[in-house]
Amino acid sequence: MLEYNEIVNRKYILVDDEPYEVLDSHVFRKQQRKPVNQTKLRNMISGRIVEKSFHQSEKVHEAELSKRTVKFLYSNKGELWFCEINDLSKRFQLDPDMIGTPAQFMKSNSTVEALVFDERIIGVKLPIKVDLKVTEAPPAVKGDTAKGGNKQITLETGAVITGPLFINPGDILRINTETGEYVERTS
């Protein structure tokens, strides 16, 4: 059981017997009242985002999720296809809404952690940082810092991020999958 103030970011909780991931939480006290934890939760099964307040007297169960390593195969027409790491014939499909924004940083044939709830795969967890190759980056023009010294960069997975002017096509970049931001250029 989790107390109201233990419901923090990246925790998995049960609300109405469904698993939710805590995206944001903020404990505050309004005037002379008791503290309240205002949270933003994402339903791990449907992908729907809801806001819920937990009061000081409330407790919730932590969701018991197990992890399993799977291989991401490909994405086609809004479907993401995976398979068991040792058995390529055991394929399954997940909706991109179940994974969220990190889905755009998954490379074909990469391994990811699948989250399992009640013997059912309800999502995947990517590594926090991944290395991806730049496919398109407009050339940098000397003195072009009116836009803050950033430009739009297209990665090998098709994701478009904002990065510094010195990035060229063919460079390998380290990307934070949680925020979708450029971290560094690797060799």
Beta strands, then each sheet from edge to edge (+ up, - down):
strand 1: 2-3
strand 2: 12-15
strand 3: 18-28
strand 4: 36-43
strand 5: 49-55
strand 6: 59-62
strand 7: 66-76
strand 8: 79-84
strand 9: 91-94
strand 10: 110-117
strand 11: 120-125
strand 12: 129-136
strand 13: 150-155
strand 14: 160-164
strand 15: 172-176
strand 16: 181-186
sheet 1: 1+ 6- 2+ 3- 4+ 5-
sheet 2: 9+ 8- 7+ 10- 11+
sheet 3: 14+ 13- 12+ 15- 16+
end
